[in-house]
Amino acid sequence: MNLALFVFAAALGGFIRFAVEYYLPPVGSSAFPRATLLVNVVGAFLLGIVLALPGDWQVIIGIGFCGALTTFSGVSLQLHRRLLAQAFRPAMIYAVTLITGGVIAAGIGLVLGRYLFS
């Protein structure tokens, strides 16, 4: 595996996540965290596509790029903030939307990846 490509992919994924979070910040403790949702659903979609690639590319793009782009800690933090603010409904909507959107996006990505690369 090419370590330089892995490092570059991880740096790019982390930079994109930072940029999206910077330009789409949630406003208020109960606001919908659209940036975290966006990067995680897009990351799930891309990971679905990546699963159709050869092994080294799965590691470089899947773990490097998608791993740096998506963030479980960010999801946890966003949910924690909403629960502390007693914004239970936005927290529940966020969690359900994130999980459902991620699973659907990954499934679509997997179908697309198999179509494109198999």
C-alpha positions in Angstrom: 0.0 0.0 0.0 1.2 3.5 -0.8 1.5 5.3 2.6 1.8 8.7 0.9 -1.5 8.2 -0.9 -3.1 7.1 2.4 -1.8 10.2 4.3 -2.9 12.5 1.4 -6.4 10.9 1.4 -6.8 11.3 5.1 -5.6 14.9 5.1 -8.0 15.7 2.3 -10.9 14.1 4.0 -10.1 15.9 7.3 -9.8 19.2 5.5 -13.1 18.8 3.7 -14.8 17.9 7.0 -13.3 21.0 8.7 -14.4 23.2 5.8 -18.0 21.9 5.8 -18.2 22.3 9.5 -16.8 25.8 9.3 -19.2 27.0 6.6 -22.3 25.2 7.9 -22.1 25.5 11.7 -25.2 24.8 13.8 -26.6 27.9 15.4 -27.7 27.3 19.0 -27.6 24.2 21.1 -30.8 22.7 19.6 -30.1 23.7 15.9 -29.9 20.9 13.4 -26.2 19.9 12.8 -26.5 19.8 9.0 -22.7 19.8 8.4 -22.1 16.7 10.5 -25.1 15.0 8.9 -23.8 16.0 5.4 -20.3 14.7 5.8 -21.4 11.4 7.4 -24.1 10.6 4.8 -21.7 11.5 1.9 -19.0 9.5 3.6 -21.3 6.5 3.8 -22.2 6.9 0.1 -18.5 7.0 -0.9 -17.6 4.1 1.3 -20.3 2.1 -0.5 -18.7 2.9 -3.8 -15.2 2.2 -2.4 -16.2 -1.4 -1.4 -16.1 -2.3 -5.1 -12.5 -1.2 -5.6 -9.4 -3.4 -5.2 -8.0 -3.9 -1.7 -5.4 -1.2 -1.5 -7.8 1.4 -2.7 -10.4 0.3 -0.1 -7.8 1.1 2.6 -6.6 4.3 1.0 -9.9 5.8 0.2 -12.2 3.9 2.6 -10.1 4.3 5.8 -8.0 7.3 4.8 -10.4 9.6 3.1 -13.8 8.4 4.3 -12.5 7.8 7.8 -11.2 11.3 8.1 -14.3 12.8 6.4 -16.8 11.1 8.7 -16.8 11.3 12.4 -18.5 9.3 15.1 -17.1 11.7 17.7 -18.8 14.6 16.0 -22.1 12.8 15.9 -21.8 12.0 19.6 -20.9 15.6 20.4 -23.8 17.0 18.4 -26.3 14.6 20.1 -24.8 15.3 23.6 -25.2 19.1 23.1 -28.8 18.7 22.1 -29.6 16.4 25.0 -27.9 18.8 27.5 -30.1 21.6 26.1 -33.1 19.3 26.6 -33.8 19.5 22.9 -35.0 15.9 22.7 -37.0 16.1 19.6 -34.2 17.6 17.5 -31.8 15.1 18.9 -34.1 12.2 18.0 -34.7 13.6 14.5 -31.0 14.0 14.0 -30.1 10.5 15.1 -32.8 8.8 13.0 -32.0 11.0 10.0 -28.3 10.2 10.3 -28.7 6.5 10.7 -31.4 6.1 8.0 -29.6 8.5 5.6 -26.3 6.7 6.1 -27.6 3.3 5.5 -29.5 4.3 2.4 -26.5 6.3 1.1 -24.2 3.4 1.7 -26.6 1.0 -0.1 -26.9 3.3 -3.1 -23.1 3.7 -3.2 -22.6 0.0 -3.0 -25.0 -0.6 -5.9 -23.3 2.2 -7.9 -19.8 0.9 -7.1 -20.6 -2.6 -8.2 -22.1 -1.3 -11.4 -19.1 1.0 -12.1 -16.2 -1.3 -11.1 -17.4 -4.9 -11.5 
